[in-house]
Amino acid sequence: MLPSFKNSFSLLKSYCESQNFAGWDPYDGLNSRVFKATPFKHWDLARLAWIQGFKRSPVNFRKWLLVPKEHNAKGIGLFLSGYANLFRLQEESGKELFGSQTDLLEKTNYLADLLISLQSRGYSGACWGYNFDWQARGGLFFPANTPTVVATSFCASALFSAYEMTRKKAWLDTALSSARFVLADLKRAPKKQGFLFSYAPVDGNNTVYNASLLGSKLLSCCYHYTRDENLKTAARESVLACVDAQQPDGSWVYGERPTQNWIDSFHTGYNLEALQMYQDLCGDFSFKPNIEKGFLFYIQHFFLEDGTPRYYHDRTFPIDIHCPAQLFATLRRLNQFTGHKKLAEKVMQWTIENMQNPRGYFYYQLKKGVSSKISYMRWSNAFMFYAMTEYLCGLNLEDEL
């Protein structure tokens, strides 16, 4: 373990617990009580501009514009996954480095129950969205708590982890029911091979590869418990469409639209992790060459020699906290941690030195000019909390802890 790691993680853990895991988000601008009191709330361009202004500003206007700190379901899911990781690590190692097992169990129970209470209601199965209205480009508008496959995948995965830790069947049943949301509520866009799942159960958002693959990942997890062949079949159809879109060099653009033609670090990591989990849980090794080719592109293009993470394959800035964070989950899921341990340590050290505030929280993005160093609970802190526990999971416990 890096000498700086224990103190860094302890500071982050203490900070998040002191905030009761609630906070602001880069995209929560429409929660402003000031904006809600104006007629601009009915105009899509005004909503988009307002969100982007909050997201891009290095100055945090949320207190003045009355944006409350709230729980975000995906953030709670990430924290829950992290605490489950910690509990298992300490149980296996016999060392209580980051709190007692009793305390970790209490936090797990609290977060799991909170996560279940944050479900979006009225759908075919358990599902989760975000705690704010969200205006996307192209006129798409998602009211608060509109469920997405991305949030649902992270939340259900967290409940699976919590179930493995506690054997509470209610948590397993809730997570398994999310398959019905994926199968019945999400749209499907047919492709030359297979289909793409939509991002959310509304029209016009079925062009994003990582979203579809996260749907496959979730169905694969459910298949692992139920052996329902319908889940495996649907997961494979989505995988087929996404690997067919993989570039010859192993990369993926973000999505199909001309405005989605960038290649970035952490969504590539999502894709690889989802493909690996489909392979491992469904026993289908047809796409192993795609995983290998994709991982080679990922590891060669998104990290510099000194551990600096890159956002895009051809340029570094802005450096988003997701860029370093996703590395640790990707390495662990693809069983590549041991072979890339030095890189993992360099990236972790760089992130602690450059993106952590002395209070413990992590920054959103670093830019060439003025950076955004606002504390965002879901985007920055929850993701790094989970990522740091994945880093711990990747270490040799006997040697490192």
C-alpha positions in Angstrom: 0.0 0.0 0.0 1.2 3.5 -0.8 2.4 5.3 2.3 0.0 8.2 1.6 -3.0 5.9 1.0 -4.3 5.2 4.5 -4.4 8.8 5.6 -5.9 9.9 2.2 -8.7 7.3 2.4 -9.4 7.9 6.0 -9.8 11.6 5.4 -12.2 10.9 2.5 -14.2 8.4 4.6 -14.5 10.8 7.5 -15.5 13.7 5.2 -18.3 11.7 3.5 -19.6 10.3 6.8 -19.6 13.8 8.3 -21.9 14.9 5.4 -24.1 11.9 5.8 -23.2 11.0 2.2 -25.3 13.9 0.9 -24.0 16.8 -1.2 -24.1 18.7 -4.5 -23.7 17.4 -8.0 -22.2 18.9 -11.2 -25.7 18.6 -12.8 -28.0 19.7 -10.0 -28.4 23.3 -11.1 -32.1 22.9 -11.9 -32.7 22.1 -8.2 -32.1 25.8 -7.5 -35.2 27.3 -5.8 -34.3 30.6 -7.4 -34.4 29.1 -10.9 -37.7 27.2 -10.2 -39.3 30.6 -9.3 -38.7 32.0 -12.8 -40.5 31.4 -16.1 -37.2 30.2 -17.6 -37.8 26.8 -16.0 -40.2 26.1 -18.9 -37.6 26.8 -21.7 -35.3 24.0 -22.7 -32.4 26.2 -23.8 -32.6 28.1 -20.5 -32.5 24.9 -18.6 -29.5 23.6 -20.6 -27.6 26.9 -20.2 -28.3 27.0 -16.4 -27.0 23.5 -15.9 -23.9 24.1 -18.0 -23.2 27.3 -16.2 -23.2 25.5 -12.8 -21.2 22.5 -14.2 -18.5 24.6 -15.8 -18.1 27.4 -13.2 -15.1 27.1 -10.9 -17.1 29.2 -8.4 -19.9 27.4 -6.5 -23.1 29.5 -6.6 -25.3 26.8 -5.1 -25.6 28.3 -1.6 -26.6 31.7 -3.0 -29.0 30.2 -5.5 -30.5 27.8 -3.0 -29.5 24.4 -4.3 -29.8 22.0 -1.4 -27.4 19.2 -0.6 -29.2 15.9 -1.2 -28.7 12.1 -1.5 -28.1 10.8 -5.0 -29.0 7.2 -5.6 -26.0 6.3 -7.7 -23.7 8.0 -5.1 -25.3 5.9 -2.4 -24.8 2.8 -4.5 -21.1 3.6 -4.9 -20.7 4.1 -1.2 -22.5 0.9 -0.4 -20.3 -1.0 -2.8 -17.2 0.5 -1.1 -18.3 -0.4 2.4 -19.0 -4.0 1.3 -15.5 -4.1 -0.2 -14.0 -2.8 3.1 -16.0 -5.3 5.2 -14.8 -8.3 3.1 -11.2 -7.1 3.0 -11.0 -6.6 6.7 -12.7 -9.9 7.3 -10.2 -11.8 5.1 -7.1 -10.0 6.4 -8.2 -9.9 10.1 -7.1 -6.3 10.3 -9.4 -3.4 11.1 -7.6 -0.5 9.4 -10.7 1.6 8.4 -13.1 1.1 11.2 -14.5 -1.8 13.1 -16.5 -4.6 11.4 -19.5 -3.6 13.5 -19.3 0.0 12.2 -18.9 -1.1 8.6 -21.9 -3.4 9.0 -24.0 -0.6 10.4 -23.0 1.7 7.5 -23.9 -1.1 5.0 -27.3 -1.6 6.6 -28.0 2.1 6.6 -26.9 2.7 3.0 -28.7 -0.4 1.6 -32.0 0.7 3.3 -31.5 4.2 2.1 -30.8 3.1 -1.4 -34.0 1.0 -1.5 -36.0 4.0 -0.3 -34.6 6.1 -3.2 -36.0 3.8 -5.9 -38.0 5.4 -8.8 -41.6 4.1 -8.5 -44.0 3.0 -11.2 -41.8 0.8 -13.3 -41.6 -3.0 -14.0 -38.8 -3.6 -11.5 -36.4 -1.8 -9.2 -34.7 1.2 -10.8 -33.0 4.4 -9.9 -32.4 7.9 -11.3 -31.0 11.2 -10.2 -32.3 13.6 -7.7 -32.5 16.5 -10.1 -34.1 17.5 -13.4 -31.7 17.1 -16.3 -31.9 18.9 -19.6 -29.8 17.2 -22.3 -28.8 18.4 -25.7 -31.2 17.8 -28.6 -34.2 18.8 -26.5 -34.3 15.6 -24.3 -35.6 16.4 -20.8 -35.4 14.0 -17.9 -37.4 15.0 -14.8 -35.9 14.2 -11.4 -35.9 10.5 -10.6 -36.3 9.4 -14.2 -34.6 6.0 -14.0 -31.5 5.3 -16.1 -29.8 2.1 -16.9 -26.5 3.6 -15.7 -27.8 4.5 -12.2 -29.7 1.3 -11.9 -26.7 -0.8 -12.8 -24.6 0.7 -10.1 -27.3 0.6 -7.5 -28.3 -3.0 -8.2 -24.6 -4.1 -8.2 -24.2 -2.5 -4.8 -27.2 -4.5 -3.4 -25.7 -7.7 -4.8 -22.5 -6.9 -3.0 -24.4 -6.1 0.2 -26.3 -9.4 -0.1 -23.1 -11.4 -0.4 -21.9 -9.7 2.8 -25.1 -10.1 4.9 -27.3 -12.7 3.1 -30.3 -10.4 3.4 -32.7 -11.8 0.9 -34.8 -8.6 0.6 -31.7 -6.8 -0.9 -31.1 -9.7 -3.4 -34.8 -9.7 -4.4 -34.7 -5.9 -5.0 -31.6 -6.2 -7.1 -32.9 -9.1 -9.1 -36.1 -7.2 -9.9 -34.1 -4.6 -11.8 -33.8 -7.1 -14.7 -37.5 -6.5 -15.3 -36.8 -2.8 -15.7 -34.1 -3.4 -18.2 -36.2 -5.9 -20.2 -39.6 -4.3 -20.1 -39.1 -0.5 -19.7 -35.9 0.3 -21.7 -36.2 0.9 -25.4 -34.3 -1.2 -27.9 -32.7 0.1 -31.1 -32.1 -2.8 -33.5 -28.7 -2.9 -35.2 -27.0 -5.0 -37.9 -26.1 -7.4 -35.0 -28.2 -7.3 -31.8 -29.6 -4.1 -30.4 -28.8 -1.2 -28.1 -30.6 -0.6 -24.8 -31.8 3.0 -24.3 -30.3 5.1 -21.5 -33.7 5.7 -20.0 -37.3 4.6 -20.7 -38.0 7.6 -23.0 -37.6 8.0 -26.7 -34.5 9.4 -28.4 -31.7 8.2 -26.1 -30.7 4.8 -27.5 -27.3 5.6 -29.0 -24.8 5.3 -26.1 -22.6 2.2 -26.0 -21.6 2.2 -22.4 -25.3 2.6 -21.3 -26.3 -0.5 -23.3 -23.3 -2.5 -22.0 -24.2 -1.5 -18.4 -27.6 -3.0 -19.2 -25.8 -6.2 -20.3 -23.7 -6.2 -17.1 -26.8 -5.9 -14.9 -28.6 -8.8 -16.7 -25.4 -10.9 -16.4 -25.4 -10.3 -12.7 -29.0 -11.3 -12.4 -28.4 -14.4 -14.6 -25.7 -15.4 -12.2 -28.3 -15.9 -9.5 -31.3 -17.0 -11.5 -30.0 -18.9 -14.5 -32.8 -17.4 -16.5 -31.7 -17.9 -20.1 -33.8 -14.9 -21.2 -31.5 -12.6 -19.3 -28.4 -14.1 -20.9 -29.9 -13.9 -24.4 -30.8 -10.2 -24.0 -27.4 -9.4 -22.5 -25.7 -11.0 -25.5 -27.7 -9.1 -28.0 -26.6 -5.8 -26.5 -23.0 -7.0 -26.3 -23.2 -8.0 -30.0 -24.3 -4.5 -31.1 -21.6 -2.8 -29.0 -18.6 -5.0 -30.0 -19.7 -4.5 -33.6 -19.2 -0.8 -33.0 -15.7 -1.3 -31.6 -13.1 0.4 -33.8 -10.2 -1.6 -35.4 -7.8 -0.2 -32.8 -9.9 -1.4 -29.9 -11.6 1.9 -29.0 -15.2 3.0 -28.8 -16.6 6.4 -29.5 -19.1 7.4 -26.9 -22.2 7.0 -29.1 -23.7 6.9 -32.5 -24.6 10.5 -33.0 -22.2 13.0 -34.7 -22.1 14.9 -31.4 -21.0 11.7 -29.5 -17.9 10.8 -31.5 -15.3 11.4 -28.9 -13.2 8.6 -27.3 -12.7 8.9 -23.5 -11.1 7.1 -20.6 -13.7 6.2 -18.1 -16.5 5.2 -20.5 -14.0 2.9 -22.2 -13.4 1.4 -18.7 -17.2 0.9 -18.2 -17.3 -1.0 -21.6 -14.5 -3.3 -20.7 -15.7 -4.0 -17.2 -19.2 -4.8 -18.5 -17.9 -7.1 -21.2 -15.7 -8.9 -18.7 -18.6 -9.4 -16.3 -20.8 -10.8 -19.1 -18.0 -13.2 -20.0 -17.3 -14.3 -16.5 -21.0 -14.6 -15.3 -22.5 -16.0 -18.5 -19.6 -18.3 -19.5 -19.5 -16.9 -23.1 -15.9 -16.3 -24.2 -16.9 -15.2 -27.8 -15.8 -11.7 -27.1 -12.5 -12.3 -25.3 -10.5 -10.8 -28.3 -12.6 -7.7 -28.1 -11.8 -7.3 -24.4 -8.1 -7.9 -25.0 -8.0 -5.4 -27.9 -10.0 -2.8 -25.9 -7.9 -3.1 -22.8 -4.7 -2.7 -24.8 -6.0 0.5 -26.3 -7.2 1.7 -22.8 -4.0 1.1 -21.0 -1.8 2.5 -23.8 -3.7 5.8 -24.4 -5.2 7.1 -21.2 -2.3 7.2 -18.7 1.0 9.0 -18.9 4.3 7.5 -17.6 4.2 9.6 -14.4 0.6 8.4 -13.6 -1.2 11.4 -15.0 -4.6 10.2 -16.3 -6.0 11.5 -19.6 -9.6 12.3 -20.4 -9.3 11.7 -24.2 -7.2 9.3 -26.1 -5.5 12.1 -28.0 -5.3 14.9 -25.3 -5.1 15.1 -21.5 -7.3 17.9 -20.3 -9.7 18.3 -18.6 -8.7 15.6 -16.2 -11.9 14.4 -14.6 -11.8 12.5 -11.3 -13.5 9.5 -13.1 -10.4 9.1 -15.3 -8.1 7.9 -12.5 -10.9 6.3 -10.5 -12.2 3.9 -13.1 -8.7 2.5 -13.7 -8.8 0.6 -10.4 -12.2 -1.0 -11.1 -11.1 -1.9 -14.6 -7.8 -3.5 -13.6 -9.5 -5.5 -10.9 -12.4 -6.7 -13.0 -10.2 -7.7 -15.9 -7.7 -9.5 -13.6 -5.0 -7.1 -14.7 -4.1 -5.5 -11.4 -1.0 -7.5 -10.6 0.5 -6.9 -14.1 -0.2 -3.2 -13.9 0.4 -2.6 -10.1 3.1 0.0 -10.7 0.8 2.0 -13.0 -2.0 1.7 -10.4 0.3 3.1 -7.7 1.5 5.9 -9.9 -2.1 6.9 -10.8 -3.3 6.7 -7.2 -0.4 8.8 -5.9 -0.9 11.4 -8.6 -4.6 11.6 -7.8 -4.0 12.0 -4.1 -1.4 14.7 -4.7 -3.2 16.7 -7.3 -7.0 16.1 -6.8 -7.6 15.8 -3.1 -8.4 18.7 -0.8 -6.8 18.8 2.7 -10.4 18.3 4.1 -10.5 14.9 2.4 -12.8 15.4 -0.6 -11.7 15.1 -4.2 -12.0 17.7 -7.0 -14.3 17.4 -10.0 -11.9 18.4 -12.8 -8.5 19.9 -13.4 -8.1 22.1 -16.4 -5.2 23.9 -18.0 -6.6 27.2 -16.7 -8.9 27.6 -13.7 -10.1 24.3 -12.4 -13.3 23.3 -10.7 -12.4 22.2 -7.1 -15.9 22.0 -5.8 -16.8 19.0 -3.7 -19.4 16.9 -5.5 -20.6 13.9 -3.5 -21.8 11.5 -6.3 -19.4 12.4 -9.1 -16.2 12.9 -7.2 -16.3 11.6 -3.6 -18.5 8.5 -4.0 -16.7 7.4 -7.1 -13.3 7.8 -5.5 -14.4 6.1 -2.3 -15.5 3.1 -4.3 -12.4 3.3 -6.5 -10.0 3.4 -3.5 -11.7 0.2 -2.1 -11.2 -1.4 -5.5 -7.5 -0.5 -5.3 -7.4 -2.1 -1.9 -9.1 -5.2 -3.3 -6.4 -5.4 -6.0 -3.5 -5.5 -3.6 -2.1 -8.7 -2.1 -3.7 -8.6 1.3 -1.1 -10.7 3.0 1.8 -8.6 1.7 0.2 -5.1 1.8 -2.2 -4.8 4.7 
